[in-house]
Amino acid sequence: MTRQVTDAVDRVRRQEHKVLKGQGEEWLKGTRYLWLTNEENVPEWRREEFDTVKQKNLKTGRAWAIKESLRKFWDYYYPKRAASYFQRWYFWATHSRLTPMVRAAKTLKRYLPNIMTYFKHRITNATAEGLNSKIQMVKEMACGFRNRSHYRTAIYFHCGGLDLYPRLKNPA
């Protein structure tokens, strides 16, 4: 869900950087990952630089604020309160006059019933996505397998927690 919003922030940043670069301003140069990471994950050595850029009246700053406010959505426990918060966030995002943010907000609105199931079950598919990512990495590292059996063995080895080191019994 937040992927669409994060990508929208990046699109706003790229568009604004082109405009600023044409005017001879380089404020957004080298700040891509500052805008894409969560606020608490900004490296300490870049915090002052990020605060300075945030103080400027930039479209990217508004897009980033919209992205950060969406993170509070996941803190709700009651579905009705979460839906109410989403409606307020959606209004803000769609009235921001930032085309990528409006598009991302409308995409999330389209999938809102499915998103709201999180508040009922409190589970996500993050574990499955992580496992699929690891399997894809195994496949790419091997540059192909001779047969499906070798592929399956490699997946079990890397994803199944297989430990090849023998366990020593405690000498008692």
N, C-alpha and C positions, 0 to 999 in steps of 0.2 A: 504494500500500500504506500509506504513512504518512498518507495523507489521512484514512482511517477513524480512525486513532489520534488524529490532531490534532483531528478533529471530536469525538471522545469526550472529549478533555481539555476542550474548550470546553463541552460539555454538563455535565461535572462542575463546571466553574467556575460556570456559570449556576445550576445547582441549589444549589450551596453558597452562592453570593452571595445567593440568595433567602432561605435559612435565616439567614445572618449578618445580612442587612438587617433581618429580623424581630426579631433580638436587638439591633439598634442598632449593629452593627459594619459598618464600610465598608472593610475591608481589601482586598477584591478590586475595589473601584471603580476603573475606569480601567486595569486591568492585563490586559485581554484579550489584546492583541497581545504582551505579554511572555511569556505562557504558550504562545502559538502559534508564536512564532519559535524558531529554534534558539538554543542558549545563547550561541554566539559572535556571534550577530547582534543581541543585546540592545544598544541604544544606550548609549554610555558614560555619558551623563547620567542614565540610568534604572537603571543597574546596582546602585547602592546600594539604591534602593527595591525592586528585584526581590529582592536578597539578603535584605532585611529580611522581605519577604512569604514568601519560601521557608523562612525559619527557623521560621515559625509552623507548628503542627501542623494543616495543612489537607489535606483530601481532594484538592484541586486540585494541591497540591505532590506528592502521591503519584502522581497521574495523569500529571503532567508528568515525573516521574522515570521512569515506565514508558515514556513516549513517547521520552524522550532515550536510554534504554538500547536501544530498538529500532534506533536509528540505527547502532549498532555492528554490527548484523546484516550490513549491506552491506559491511563491511570484510573479511569472510572471503573466502578464495580457494577453499577446498575445500568442496564441497557438503555432505559429511558433518559437517564442523565447524559449518557454518552451520545445518544442520538441528538439531544438538545445541544450539546457542545458542538457536535459535528455541524448542525444547521447554522450555528453562529459562525463557525470557522468557514463553512462553505460560502456564506454571504460575504465575508471578508475577502476570501480568495477570488470569488467571481466579480467582485467590485473593485479589485485592485488595479484594473486596467493593464495587467501584465498577461499577455496572451498565453504564454506557456503555463502560467499558474491557473488561469481560467480553464484551460484544456485539461490539466491534471485534476482540478477540483471536479469537473464534470465527469471525468472517468471514475473517480472515487464514488461520486454520487450514484453512478450507474450500478456499481457493485456494492452499494451500502448494505442491502439485505444480507449478502454473504459475509461482509465484514462484521456485521453485528452479531453473527453467530459466535465470534470470539468471546463475547461477554457472557454467553450462555455456557460455553464449554471450556473456555480458558486454555485452549490448545492452538498451536500453530503448526505449519508444515516445515518449520525451520530445520528440524532434525533430518527430515527426509531430503530437503534441499541440500543440506550439508553433506549427507551421505552420497547423493548423486554427484555433487561437485568432486568429492574424493574419488569416486569411481571414474569420472571423466578424466581426472588427473592421472590415474593409473593407466587408462587407455592411451592417453597422449604420450606418457613417458615410454610406453612399450613400443610405440609406433606400429601397432598391430600385433595380433597373436596368431599362431599357427592353427589353433583350434579353440573351440569354445571352452574346453576343459581347462586349458592353460589360463584363459581369461578369467574363468570362475575362480580358479585357485589364487590368482593374483588379487582378485577382489576380496576373497576371504582373508588372505594374508594381510592386506593393508587396512581393511575395514572391520575385520572380525576380532581384532584384539589378539591375534595370534602372537604368542611369545615363544621364541625359539631357544631362549636361555633356560637351562635346566634349573629346577628349584632344588635348593639344598635343604635337607632336613636339618632341623636344629639339633646340634649335638648335645644330647642330655646325659 
